Amino acid sequence: MINVKNRLKCSGCSACMNICPHDAISMKPDKEGFIYPVIDKNKCINCNKCIRVCPYNNEWEPPHDMQKCIVGYNLNPDEREAGSSGAIFSLLAMQTLEDGGVVFGAAYDKDFMVFHSKAETPEQLKSLIGSKYLQSRIETSYRQVQEYLQNNRKVLFVGTTCQIAGLKGYLRKDYDQLLCVDFVCLGIPSPLVWKDYLVTYFPGETIIHVNFKSKSRGWHTFSLAIDTDKQHFSKDGKSTFFFSGYFKGLYSRPCCSDCIFKNNKNRISDITLSDSWGCEEFAAEMDDNKGLSNIIIHNDKGDKAFLSIKNKICYKQVEFEKIIEGNKNYYYSLPMGSRRDEFWSEYDGSEKKVLFRKYCSSNYGIKKVYRTIKLSLKGLFRKRKYDCF
């Protein structure tokens, strides 16, 4: 049976729970709020399927026949405004639905924690739009994906790189009708910290809507926007305690500090999406501060998916090396912060406002001004050299 002794070697992907034939495995949060497998020994039959399915115990046959890189954005202004970066996910998702398929992605539950959900209609798809800076609970999504695939339905599965590794390990075979899309990930923040952040700064209020990357201040300066029954909160994301502590490496999942899936051997998605940070160096003429995406296509399946939506995108092709220069987290992990242990040692016994102020205060300011001026000047003097379809 699976036994997680090293927190650096479990991503919480839940493949072990999904594969267990006797439902002997449940995913339970630890003291930091991250889920890990817990075994009911009365149900376990020692079949060891949970060990074999674990992404940390597998070697992959990478599907990377190509590394075609596109920079672009959704031509629909409403979809672009609602989505993350250039809102490419919504186009891939709608194409899947139009083809009679099913889309799996991250959605909020009633407490604004995050879980993997499915969409079969445009209305259901709305809940999957937008970045969620939390670890989504997979629950039984892998089982559902397999059932749809076996019934010859198309499936678009969007998740972290480790979740896609978990899905592929669970399925044990490739399906022509399965499209897997991951994204460049900095790491997964603690759901417990997020829960306490909401309780601390919105006490007695009912949360109605959350947007982790609102474009109300523009794409360059994304905002954390929270609507409650009493107020509309909107603040430069990097200036909030939640994001500042996250960027300092205080409460990402331990395995995220040394992610084994951030390389072309273990990154087994068909397409990788990300914000096009650094675009001032290779696509300044496309940057209007409304959101721009990198679309990294890894194989023929991914290329076919891109071709199906390209007439709805304003785009240009760029070199992989140029994209990675501004998006180094494609390969590199954010290390644990120097004060991470100290933060967690005080977590349970501290008043949260005092704790967040002590460890999560932002030093973000002058860099923002410099970047805004730099982007504005480069965008002004670059000529427009791209195709709009």
N, C-alpha and C positions, 0 to 999 in steps of 0.2 A: 504494500500500500504506500501511497505517496506520503512523504513526511518532510515538510519544509523546515529545515534547520537553519538554512542560510537565507535571510530576507533579500539578499542580492540576487537570488535565483528563483524568484517567483514574481510574476507580473500581475497576478490576479486575473488571468485571462479566462479562467473557469472552464477550460477544456476538460480538466479532470472531472469536474462535477457533471458536465454534460455527457461524458463517455461512460460513467459508472452505471452498470446494468441494474444495480439494486438501490440506486439513489442513496448510497451510503455516505456521500460527500456533500457537505454544505459549505458555503462561503461565508465566513464570519469576520467582522472587523477586529483588528488588533487595537492596542491602546492609541495608535496614531490615526485610526479610522480606515486603514487599508484592509481590504478583504484577503483572506488566505483560506485554503481548504482545511476543513475539520472533518475527521473520519469518525463515523459511527461504527465502532468495531463489532457491534452486534449484527450489523447488516453486511459488513465487508466479507467477501468470499476470497480475498487475496488473488484475484485474477490479474492484478498488476496492469490493467488497461490504463489506469490513471498515470502510472509511471511512464508508460510507452507514449502516451499522447502529449505529455508535457513538452512545450516548445524548447525547453532547456535541455531536453534529452534527445532532440532530433537534429539531423543534418538535412539540409534542404537542397533540392535541385532547383537553383534559381531560374526564374522564367525570363531572365534579362537578355533578350536578343538584341535590344537596342537601348539607346539612352537619348531619345528624342525630346527636346526641351522647347516648350512653348511658353510665351508670356502673353497673357490676354485677360479680357474681362467680358462679362455677360453684357450683351447689347440692350437687354431689357433694363431700363433704369430702376424700376421698382424692385426687381429681383436683385439687382446689384446692391441697392441700398440695404435690403433686408439680409443679404447673405454676407458671409465672411470674405475678405479680400475681394477677388473679382467675381464671386458667386458662380463658380463653375460647377460645384456640386449640384445645385438645383437643376442645371441643364442635364447633367448625366442622370439625375434621379427622374426627371420628367420623361426623358427618353425611355428609361426603363419601364415606367408606368405605361407609356404609350405602346410599348411592345408587349404589354400584358404581364409585366414582371412585378417583383416585390422589392422594396428598398428597406434595408436595415441600417439604422444609425442611432445616434444619441438623442435622447429626449429628456425633458424634466418630468419628475414625478410630482405629486401634490405638495411635497415639501421642498421642491426645487433642488433635490438631489438628482443624479443623472443615471439613467438606465438605457439599455439598448431596446429599441422598439422597432416595429415594422410599419410600413405605409404601403397601402394598395390604391390610394386615391390621392389626388392633389390636395384635398383638405387635410388628410392625415399627414401628408408630407410636410406641412407647415411646421409641425412640432420638431422636425429633424433639422430645420434650417438654423444656421448660426453656430459659432464655436461655443463649446461648453468646457470650461477649464476645470474639469473634474474627471475622476475615473468613473466611467459608465459601468454599471453592473450588467454583465452579459446575460445572466440568468439562464434561460433555456434557448437563447437565440440560435446557437449552433445546431441544435436539434431541429428547430424550425426551418433554418436554411436548408439543411439536408432534405427535409421532407418536401420543400418546394422544388428543389433541384431534381429529386427523384420523380416528381410529377411533371418534369420537363418545363418548369417555369423559369424564366430569367430572374436572377437575383443580383442586385447591387448591394454589396456589403461595404460600409464605410466605418473605419475604426482606426485605433492606434496600430502601429506596426506589429506590436506584440499580440494584439487581439487577432489580427489577420493570421499570424503564425499559429495561434491557438485554433482558429477555424480550420486552417489547412491541415493541421495535425489531427484534428477531429475527423475531418472528411476522408483523409487518407487517399484521396484521388482528386484529380482536377476535373472540372466540369466546364464544357464550352460555354454554357449559359451563365456562368458565375463571373462577375466582375468585382474585383477587390480593389478598393481605393483607400490608401492611407494618407497621412499628412506628416509634415515635418513637426516633430513634437519636442518641446523643451523638457517635458516631464509631467507627471500627473500629480497635482496638488491634493492634499489631504481633504477628503469629504468632511471629516470632523472639524477641521479648521474653518471650512466654508460655512458649515452649520452654525458654529459658534460666532462667526463673523456676522451672520444675519441676525442671530439672537441678540448680540451685543449692540449693534448699531441701528437695529430696527425693532426695538422691544415693544411687544404688544401690538405690532402692526401685522397685517395680512399681506404677504407677498403676492403680487398679481402677475408680474412679468419681470424677467431678468434678461439682460443682453450684456454678455461679457465683453463684446467688442462692438459697441455702438459706434456708428460713423457720424454722430451728431456734431462732433468737433473735427470731422474729417478722418480719413483712413490713417494718415500719419500719426494722429493723436487719438487713438481709439479710447472710448470711454466705457467705464462700467456704469450701466444704467439699470436702475431697479425701481419699478413701480410698485407702490403699496396702496393700501386703502386710505393712506393719509398724506402721501407725498410722492413726488417724482424726484428721485436721486440720480444725479449724473455728474461724474467726476472723471477727469483724466485718469485712465486706468492705472498707469504707472505711478500715480501719486496716491493710490489707495493702499491701505495697510495690507489688504489681501494680496494684491499683485506684487507689491514691493517685497513682502516676505517670501513670496513664491520665487521671484527673480533672484533673491538672495540665497536660494537653496535651503530654506529652513524646513520645508515640509512637503517636498516631493517624495514619491514612493522610493524607497531605498534602491531598488533595481534600476531606477531611471538614471542614477548617477553613473552607471556603467552599463548602458543599454547594449546588449549583444545584437539587437536587430537593426542597428543603424549602419548597415553596410550592405554592399550589393550581393553578398552571399545569403544573408538572412532576411533582407528586405524583399519579401516575396509578393508584394502587391503588383497589380497591373499598371496602376497609375499612382503617382504621389503628387499631392497638392500642397501648396504653401502660399503664404504671403510673398510677394515679390520684393522683399527688402533688398536694398542695394540697387533697385531698378534705375536710379539716377545715373548709373554707370553704363547701362546697356539698353534701357527703354525709357529714358526720361520723357520723350515725346508722347508716351502713352499715359503718363502719370498725371491725372487730374485730381488726385487726392480723394477719389471716390472708391478706390479699391482695385488692386491688380494682383493677379494670381500667377504663380509658376505652375506649369503642368508638365510633370516629368513622366514621360511615357516609356514603360519598360519592355513592352513586347507587342506582338501583332494584335493581341486581344485589346490591349489598351489603345493602340493606334486606331483600331476599328471603332472603338467607342468615341474617341476624339473626332474622327471623321464624321460621325453621325450627328455631331452638334456644332461643327466648326462654322456653319453658316449663321450661327447665333452668337458668335464670338468675334470681338475685335482682337486680333492677335498678330504675333510675329514669332518666328523661330530664332532661338539664340543658342549659344554654346553652353553646354553643361557646366563647364568650369566657371563661366561668368555668373551663372545662377548661384552656384555653391559659394562663391566668394562672399555674397551677402546673406547666405543662409547656411552657415556652418553647422547648425544643429542637424542638418541632414545626416552628417556623419558623427558629430561630437556631442557628448552628453554634458549636461550641466552638473558639475560635481556638487556633492553635499556642502552646504555652507559651513563656514568655520564655527558658527554659533548654533548649529543645528542641535547638537546634543544638549547644549545649555538651554535652548528654547524648550525642548521637550521635557527636560528635567523639572522645569518650572510650570509646565502647562496646566496640570491638574490643580495645583494649589494656588494659582494666581488669578486675580481678577483680570478678566480678558482685556479690558480697555488698557490697563496698565501694561500687560504683557505685550499686546500689539504695538503700543506706543514705544515700548522699550526696544523691541527687536525688529519691528516692521516699518519704522519710519522711513520715508522715501528721501533719497538724495537726488531725485530727478528734477532737473530744472534748466540749467544753462545748456545742457546737451540738446534739449528739445528746441530751444531757440536757434541754436546753431544749425541743427538739421533742417528746420523749416526754411531758414534763409537759403541754405545750400540747395535744397530741392527746388525752391522757387526760381533761383537764378539758372539752374541747369535746365529746367523745363522751359524757361523763357527763350533760351538761345539755341536749343536743339531743334533741328528740322524734323518734320514728321516723315518717318520712313517705315510704314507698316501697312498691312492690308486690313481693311475692314469689310467684313462680310455679314 
